[in-house]
Amino acid sequence: MSAAAESWHDDIEVATREHLALMDRPTVSFELYPPRNPDAAPRLWETIQALSSARPDFVSVTYGVEGKTRDTTRRLVRRLLRETALNPIAHLTCVGTSRAEVVEVVEEFLDEGVRSFLALRGDPPADQSGWHPHPDGLRTAAELVALLRQIEARRRAQSPAQAVRATVRPLSVAVAAFPRGNAPVGSTREQDIAALLDKQCAGADFAISQVFYDPASYLGMVAEARRAGVTIPIIPGIIPATDPGRLLRLESLTGVQVPRDLLARLESVDDEVARHRIGIRAGVDLVNAVLDGGAPGVHIYTFNTHHAALDLLEGAHLGGGASTGPLARPAAGAPQVTPTQADHQTSRG
C-alpha cells in the first residue's frame, strides 16, 4: 500500500471512530437567542462557531414574547441553515396571535428549510393584567403541535416533491416540560405532566425541561411522566451556574429557586476564576447525576456565551472542545448577558 493510500486509510479510521463516539454520546444541544441589536451579531456568530466545536445534535433559537423577534429569529435560523452544519430548532409561540398568523409564520419557516420546531404556548405580556387570549388563536402548546402536524400534512398532500422531501427530512416537534410545575402560570407538576401527555398525543417527538438545580426534580418528573403514559424522550435543560446575579434574575422570571447553598458558595469568592470553577463543578455534578439516572442528553442554556457551556461539557466528558481548557474562566471582555423573558422561552410551555 502506498504512503498516500495508508494516510487515506488512517483518516477514514479516525473519522469512523469519531463518528461512533458521537453516536454513543448522550445528545448535546444549546439554546441561543437572536441578537437584540446589530452590533451584537458578530459576537453571537463567534459564540456559534465556538459551540460548533462540541458538534451539538441541535441548537434551538428563541422566538420572543408574542413573536417579537420573528424577523431576527428567521434571519438567524436562515444563516444557521445556509452557513453551518448545525441543525436549528425554531422556537414558536402562539399566545396573543391568531391561528392565521401562526400558519403564516410556520409556512415562512418551512419555506426557509426549517424542519424542527419547539412548540410553546408562551406567556401573556407581563404588563397587561387584563390580557385575554386572541379570539381566533390557539390556547395551548398541544394545539400548536397539532397545527404544525396539520400544516405539514397539507403541504405533503399538495406537492409530490414536498412529500418526498418530508420523507427524507421528517418534521420534528419538541415541547417544554416542567420539573417543578410552571410557577408563572400557577400550574403544578401533575398538571404539567397531563399537559405534556396532551402534547405527546398531538404529535410531539420529544421534550426539553425548564431549568432545575437538583437531579431529583428532573428524575422525579420523568418517573411521574412515565407512569402517566408519557413515552417521548425528555431532555434536561441545564444552565451553567457561574453567575449568581444571572441565576437570581432567572429565578424571578421562572419561579425556580436557586439553591441558597450554591448562591452562598458563588458569592463567597471575589475571584472570577474561582467563581467560574465552583459553578462549573456544580453543573458537572448535576449533568452526571441526570445522565446516570437515564437522561438521554443535556440541553444547555447558553445566554449567547460559550465559555461556561463548553467547560461544562468538557467537565462532564461530553466533548466540550473548549479552546480555553477545562474549567477555564471567560475571556477578558466577554459579555455578561442578562436573561430576559424573551431569552428563556422554555419556561413557558
VENDA-V223350 format. One line per field, one symbol per residue. ss: DSSP state (H for helix, E for strand, - for the rest). phi: phi as a letter, one per 40 degrees, with the letter a starting at -180 (. if undefined). psi: psi as a letter, one per 20 degrees, with the letter a starting at -180 (. if undefined). A space follows every 10 residues. Layout:
ss->???
phi->???
psi->???
This chain:
ss->--HHHHHHHH HHHHHHHHHH HHHH--EEEE EE-----HHH HHHHHHHHHH HHHH---EEE E---HHH--H HHHHHHHHHH HHH----EEE EEE----EHH HHHHHHHHHH HH---EEEEE ---------- ------E--- HHHHHHHHHH HHHHHHHH-H HHHHHHHH-- -EEEEEE--- --HHH---HH HHHHHHHHHH HH---EEEEE E---HHHHHH HHHHHHHH-- --EEEEEEE- ---HHHHHHH HHHH-----H HHHHHHH--- -HHHHHHHHH HHHHHHHHHH HH----EEEE E-----HHHH HHHHH----- ---------- ---------- ----HHH--
phi->.ccccccccc cccccccccc cccccdcbab bbbcccadcc cccccccccc ccccfccabb bcbgcfgcbd cccccccdcc ccbbccbcbc cabbcgbcdc ccdccccccc cchcbbbbcb cgccdccbcc cbcccbbcbb cccccccdcc ccccccccad ccccccccbc cbbbbcbbdb gbddbgcccc cccccccccc cchccabbcc cabbcccccc cccccccchc bccbcccbbc cbbccccccc dccbgcccdc ccdcccccbc cccccccccc cccccccccc ccchccibbb ccfgbbdccc ccccccfbgc gcccgdfccc cdgccccccb dccbcccbb
psi->prhggggggg gggghggggh ghhiqqqprq prqqqhqhhi ghhghggghg hhhilqhrpq oriqpkkikg ghgggggghg hhirjqoppp qpripjqrgh hggggggggh hijpjpqooq grqqphjnhk qqqphkaqir hhhgghgghg gggghghhoh ghgghhhgnq pporrqqohk rnghjkqrhg hhhhhhhggg hijqhrqpqr qriphhgghg ggghhghijp iqqopppppo miohggghhh ghghjoppph hgggghiiqh phgggggggh ggggggghgh ghjjqiaqop ohkkqhghgh hggghjljlh kpiiqpkrqq qpjpqoppqr hiimhjio.
